Amino acid sequence: RVPPPGMVVADSYGFDPRPVAEMGRLQSAMEQIAETCRLRSIDLPACFVDIQRPQADRACGKIRPEEFVRCCPLATSTPAHPAVLDRDDVELVLARYTDECGFFRLFP
């Protein structure tokens, strides 16, 4: 449905991350994510390409939070590497980057 004149199309201006109470902890988690991706040569968006979702959602980086948790290599442990993020850090990242429609945004 086309919005009436003067109305804004959803996401036409991008996404503004939500404020969280523990910004210092979030910053630490984000730095840990960036450093681990750099050291292990992880292309984080590439970890989610096989998830079935509309092309429009794929283009703007929308993913369901449960799919992010399931597919994110930093949120799960392997025999070679422990999880980089604990459950509380994952919840904090999800709280910050989940939009009002309930989608996690891979890039704001």
N, C-alpha and C positions, 0 to 999 in steps of 0.2 A: 504494500500500500504506500502511495506517495503522500508524504506529509503536506499539510496545507502551507501556503506561502508564509514565510516568516518563521517556520519551525525548523529545527536543526535535525538533520539525519543523524541517527545514532553513530557514534564513533567518527564522525566527520572531522572532529577537532582533536582526535587522538584520545588517549587515556591518561588520567591523572592518578598516580598511585595514591592509595589511601594512607592516612596517617596511622601510625602504630605507637603504642605507649613506650615501647622499648627500642627507640631509634638507635641507641648505641649498640645494642645487641644485634639489631638488624644489620647495621653497618659492618660489624665484625663478621657476621655470617656471609654478607655479600662479598667482602674482601676474601674470605676463605673460599667461596665459590670461584671467584675470579682467579685466585692464585692456583687453585687445584686444576681448573680448566687449562690454565697456561702451562703448568708443569706436566700435566698428563696429555696435553694436546687434545682436549675434549672440545668438540664443537657441539655445545649444548643444544641449539635448535635442531641439529641433525638427529638427535636422540628421539625426536618426536615425529619424524616424517612418515612413519608407517601407521600412525594413528588415523583411523577413519574419521574425517571431519570435512565439512564443506570447504571448498576452495577459498571462499571469502574469509572464513575463520582462520584458515591456514595462512593467508596473506597478511592478516593483521595480528597473528600470533596468539589467537585464542585457543585455549585447551581446557578441558575439564580438570579441576583440581586433583581428582582421584587418578586421572591419567598421568598428570605431572608426577605425582608421588610414585606411581607404578613404574614409569619409564625413566625417571631421572637417575642417572648413575651415581649421583652424589648423595642420594637419600637412601640407598640400599648398600648393604655390605656384600662383599664377595670374599672368597678364600684368600685372594691376593691383597685386598684393600678393605679396611673397615669403612663404614659410612662416614662421609665427611660431615654431613648435617645430621644432628639428632632430631627427634620428632618435634621438640619445641622450636628449633630453628626452622624446620620445614613449615610448621604452622604459622610462624611469624612472617616468613616470606609469602606464604599463601594469603595471609591477612592483608599484607601490603599491596600485592599485585593481583588481587581478584576484583573484577569489576562488579557493578551493581546487578548484572545479569547472572553472576555466579561463575564466570569464566576466568581462569588464570590467564594473565597476559604475559607471554614470553618476552615481549618487548613493549614497553609503554609508549 
